[in-house]
Amino acid sequence: MGKRSMGMLVAAGVAAAGLMVPATAEATAPAAKARDCKAHDHSAKDNVTRGKATKSTIPIRSEGPYADCVIDGYVDNTITLVYHCTTTNSLGNKWTYVRIPGSFGGWVYNANLSPSGSSKTC
């Protein structure tokens, strides 16, 4: 199944405008190793930096900063994201935990963000 545009993302009971959700999130990403896709520590250390997607839509993942983690939804490039902090995963890739003000948050690969991720380490 492909993506469907809903104008809202409903994740953990929270709705946010400007997001798209895959018809079945589990079907969009291969299963990752359990050690990779789990809750990763993050906090709102960077309360200044705001950014946007570098493409028309980018995936956002709540479980972890790895490409193999389940995609919870897609953020479009009209949404202003609040950066919380950045981490480098075990593969050497940098990811930033972002939040849509008053709504959903998750991990985004830094290359998909402008500016390129938070300057604060998680």
N, C-alpha and C positions, 0 to 999 in steps of 0.2 A: 504494500500500500504506500502511496505517496504522502507528501505533506498536505495538510489542509489548512487554509487560512481561517482562523476563527476570530481575529481581531482581539482576542484575549487569550491568555494562558492561565489555565486553572491548574495550579500545582500546590499541593498541601493545603487546599482550600482557599488559596489566595488568587485573585484575578488581576491581570495586568494588561493594559491596552498595548497594541503594537507588537504583539508576539504571535508566533504560530506554533502549533503543537503537532508533532507527528501523530498519525492515526493510532499507532501503537508504538510508544517510545521504545519498548524492549526490542522491537524488530529493526530499529534504525542503527544499532551498534552491536558488534559482536561481543560476546561475553568476555570480560576482562578477568585477569587474575584477581581473586578476592582481596589480596593485599593491596592492590592498586585502587580499586573502586570501593572505597569506604569513606566515611566522613573524615575530612582533613581539617586540622586546626586552622582557623582564620579569625580575624577580628578587624574591626573598623579602625585600623591604625592610620590610614590615609583618609582624612576627612576633607581634603581639599580637591584632589584630582577628580575630574569628570572626563568622560570620553564617549566615543561612539564606535559602532562597528565599522570596519574598513570595507566590508562587502554589503550587499543588499540585506543579507541575513547571515547570522552566525549562530552556531550551537552554544547552548549553555547547559552545564552539567552540575547537579547539586552534590553528587557523591564524590567526585574527585578530579584532580587535574591530570587526566589522561585521556587521549583520544578514544580509547576503547571503552570508556565508561558510558553508561546510558545517557543519551541526550534527552533532557527534560523538555526542551523547547528551543525555539529559535528567536533571537532578538533581532529586530530590523534596525537599519541605520538611522532611523528617525528618533530613536529612544536615547536619551542621555543617561549614561550609566555612572554610578558612583563607585569608585574604586575603593576597596577595603585594604587589600594587601596582595603581595605576589609571593609565589613559591617556585622553586625549581624542582621538578619531579625527578624520580630516580633515573630517567632517561636523559636528563639534562635540558629538558624543555621548560620554558618559563610560562606560568599561568597566573592570572589575576582573579581573585574573588571579587565579583562585581555585584551590585545591587541596583535594581530599578527602584527609585525612591518610593517608599510606602508599599513595596510589593515584593516580588520574587528575587532571589539571588542565586548565584552559582559560579562555577569556574569557567573562564574563557581563556583560550590560548592567546598569549600576548600578541602574536603576529596578526590577530584578528581585531586588535584594538588600536584606536588612535586617540590620544597618544598611546604608545606601546606598553601599557600596563602600569601598575602602581610602582612607585619608587620605594615603598615601605615593604619590608620583608615580614611575612606572617610569623 
